[in-house]
Amino acid sequence: MQKAEMIARRSLLQGSVAAPLAVAGRGGSRQPAPGSGFREQKTRLVEGPQVKRDFTKDGRSRRVVFAAHCMLNQNARHVDCADFPAMMKPMLTALQAKEIGVIQLPCPELMALGLGRDRDVPPLETIREALELPEAHARLMPYVDQVVYQIREYLFQGFRVLGILGKNGSPSCGVETTFYSSGQGPGEGVFVRLLKERLKAEGLDIGIKGIEDHRQQEAIEWLLKRV
């Protein structure tokens, strides 16, 4: 497919999706005509916790943890950096044994820089520098908002949010260690820093721990103490 055709097709797809959303954004669903037989739509989107429900009467554990994207999907990692075929099995085995629900975080680097990202991002020196650009922050903040929204919902409904598991050594998701132009060192990844700042501003005290690829037991023990 030629480039011009691809752009035209993309514009068409975006238009087909955006049109109904734009209608919905202008006051929600349309009011039915009198006598039309249609029921008035009563469901509305919500910005925060609204209705308290009883979630104790079915089989769910009501315990959740937020986990770095690559913990469940190594395919999103930087080229030549995947340590496992698909996922971090020791941690996930521990979570399964304790019946803890896993909420997968987005991969900030993939969402901001793509799967073909490189450590050298011209004209910048590192992925970290690219993630610090204002336009990168603008792309990442909606994902921060989504995580905070979910945390608020689970807490409001009486669930236990056991913590957030980042990926140490990552320029985006590192917690105790991150990646700089000179290599790994102490510090936080860009996405983790933005998320922690937002959690603090919202008054949400959620523990955050980084996991090491080949030393997962430390993070496992940290999490199990919180169950």
C-alpha positions, 0 to 999 in steps of 0.5 A: 500500500502506498504512503498516501493511501495509508494516510487516507485510510488512517484518516477514514478510520479515525473519522469513523471512530471519532464521529460517534464519540463527538456526538456522545460528547455533545450531551450524551445520547439523543433524546427519543422522539415522543411515542417512538417506543425507545427508552431514554438512556439513563447510564452515564459515564462517571469521573470517579467513585459513585455507587457503593456495591457489595462485592463479597457474595461471589468468588472474587478475592478482592485483592489486586496488584498493578504490574509493569506491562513487561511482567506479563508481556516480554514482547513489549521490551526494548530490542535484545532486552527480553529475558524470558519468552513471554512473562515473569513466571515466578512472580505470576506463580506467586500471585496465582497461588495467593489469588491476587488479581493482576492489573497490567500497566501500559508500557510507557516506552511503547506507547510514547516511542513505539516498539522499534525504539532505540537507546539512541533517539536522535537528536536525543541521547537516551530513551529517558531523555525522549520520555522527558519531553513535554510531548511525551509527558502529554502522551503518558499522563492519560495513562497515569490518569487511568491508573489512578482512576482504577485505584480509586474505584477499587479502594472505594468498593472495598478492594485491597490494592496491594501495591504497584510493581515496577521494573527496576532498571527501566528508564520508564518503570524503574523504582529503585534503579533506572537507566541513564545515559551512563547505564543503570543507577539509583533512581526512578523511571519517568513513568513511575515518577509521574505516577508517584507524583499524582498518587501523592497529590491525590492522597493515595498511599500505595506501595510501589516496589521494583522487580528484578528480572533474575531476582524476583524473590525480593519483590515476591516477599515484599508483596506477600507481606502485604496480603 
